[in-house]
Amino acid sequence: MAVHGMHREASIEMNASPETIYDLISDLPRMGEWSPENIGGEWLGGGSGKVGDRFIGHNRTPERAWSVPVMVTIAERGRCFAFVTRPDEGPYVRWTYRLEPSGTGTRLTEIWDVEQLSPGRRNHTQAQHDERSRYTEGMLATTLAALKKTAER
């Protein structure tokens, strides 16, 4: 359940199979190709995207850069891929990618849910939480549009 209204989701239709799209989104090191904030990362301990696998994601905004550990929580090829950030202390944010067959191929929905505030966000005002949510809403649309271009090649 999202806190402070920090839940956003966006969807896009893609002319590609759910399996093709799943293979892209579950390849977390490639996420930096599509996301305006994530710049890539690496699997830990030989992970490859199965439930329980861990990853370190690297992120950058104009204000700062940071890395965050994540853990895969759902890995259902062609249906759903999800992970949480900072699983050992949080989790704080859950990212979910839901895939549904559609008339044109696949409808991909990307969901961002803040499940609890990280220590760095606990003192933020509601206006700051709202600003981050609006920023993330735009980021979702940008990421999905870029994924669509890759999936439809």
C-alpha positions in Angstrom: 0.0 0.0 0.0 1.4 3.4 -1.0 2.1 6.1 1.5 1.5 9.8 1.1 -0.3 9.1 -2.2 3.0 8.0 -3.7 1.6 5.6 -6.2 1.7 6.1 -10.0 1.2 3.9 -12.9 1.3 4.2 -16.7 0.5 1.9 -19.5 1.4 1.6 -23.2 0.4 -0.7 -26.0 3.2 -2.5 -27.8 3.3 -4.4 -31.0 5.4 -7.2 -29.4 4.7 -10.4 -27.5 4.5 -10.4 -23.7 7.5 -12.7 -23.6 9.6 -10.3 -25.8 8.7 -7.4 -23.5 9.3 -9.4 -20.4 12.7 -10.4 -21.5 13.6 -6.7 -21.9 12.2 -5.5 -18.5 13.6 -8.4 -16.5 17.1 -7.6 -17.8 17.7 -5.0 -15.2 21.2 -4.0 -16.3 19.6 -2.8 -19.6 17.0 -0.5 -17.8 19.5 2.4 -18.1 18.8 2.3 -21.9 15.2 3.4 -21.3 14.8 5.1 -17.9 15.6 8.8 -17.5 16.8 8.1 -13.9 18.2 4.6 -13.8 21.6 4.3 -15.5 22.0 0.5 -15.2 23.5 -1.7 -12.6 24.6 -5.3 -12.0 23.2 -8.6 -10.7 24.7 -9.8 -7.4 25.9 -13.4 -6.8 25.1 -14.6 -10.4 21.5 -13.4 -10.3 19.6 -13.2 -13.6 16.0 -12.1 -12.7 14.5 -15.0 -10.7 12.5 -14.4 -7.5 15.0 -13.7 -4.7 17.7 -12.5 -7.0 19.4 -9.3 -6.0 20.6 -6.3 -8.0 22.4 -3.0 -7.4 20.8 -0.3 -9.5 22.6 3.0 -10.2 20.5 6.2 -10.6 21.1 9.8 -11.4 19.0 13.0 -11.4 20.3 16.5 -12.0 20.5 16.9 -8.2 22.3 13.7 -7.2 23.5 10.2 -8.0 22.9 7.0 -5.8 22.9 3.3 -5.9 20.2 1.1 -4.4 19.9 -2.7 -3.8 16.8 -4.4 -5.1 15.4 -7.8 -4.8 13.1 -9.5 -7.4 9.7 -10.5 -5.8 7.8 -11.6 -8.9 9.2 -13.3 -12.0 6.4 -14.7 -14.2 7.6 -14.6 -17.8 5.1 -12.9 -20.1 2.9 -11.8 -17.2 4.6 -9.9 -14.4 8.0 -8.8 -13.1 8.4 -6.9 -9.8 11.1 -5.9 -7.4 11.5 -3.9 -4.2 14.2 -1.4 -3.2 16.3 -1.9 -0.1 14.7 -5.2 0.8 16.8 -5.7 4.0 15.8 -2.4 5.6 12.5 -1.6 3.9 11.3 -2.4 1.5 10.7 1.2 0.5 9.6 1.2 -3.1 7.9 -1.6 -5.2 8.3 -1.5 -9.0 5.9 -3.7 -10.9 5.7 -4.4 -14.7 2.4 -6.1 -15.6 1.9 -7.5 -19.1 -1.4 -8.3 -20.7 -2.1 -9.6 -24.2 -4.0 -7.0 -26.2 -5.3 -6.6 -29.8 -2.1 -5.1 -30.9 0.3 -7.3 -29.0 0.8 -6.4 -25.3 -0.3 -3.8 -22.9 2.5 -3.0 -20.5 1.8 -1.2 -17.2 4.6 0.1 -15.0 3.7 0.7 -11.4 5.6 2.7 -8.8 4.5 2.3 -5.1 6.2 3.8 -2.2 5.5 1.3 0.6 7.3 3.3 3.3 9.4 6.4 3.3 13.1 5.9 3.3 15.0 7.7 6.1 16.0 10.4 3.6 12.4 11.2 2.8 10.8 11.0 6.2 11.2 14.7 6.9 10.0 15.8 3.5 6.8 17.8 3.3 3.7 16.6 1.5 4.5 19.1 -1.3 7.9 17.4 -1.8 6.3 14.0 -1.9 3.8 15.3 -4.5 6.7 16.8 -6.5 8.5 13.4 -6.5 5.3 11.6 -7.5 4.7 14.0 -10.5 8.4 13.6 -11.5 8.0 9.8 -11.4 4.8 9.9 -13.4 6.7 11.6 -16.2 9.5 9.2 -15.8 7.2 6.2 -16.2 5.8 7.6 -19.5 9.3 8.2 -20.8 10.5 4.8 -19.9 7.6 3.0 -21.5 7.9 5.0 -24.7 11.6 4.0 -24.9 10.8 0.4 -24.2 8.2 0.4 -26.9 10.8 1.6 -29.5 13.1 -1.2 -28.5 10.4 -3.9 -28.3 9.0 -3.0 -31.7 12.3 -3.1 -33.6 
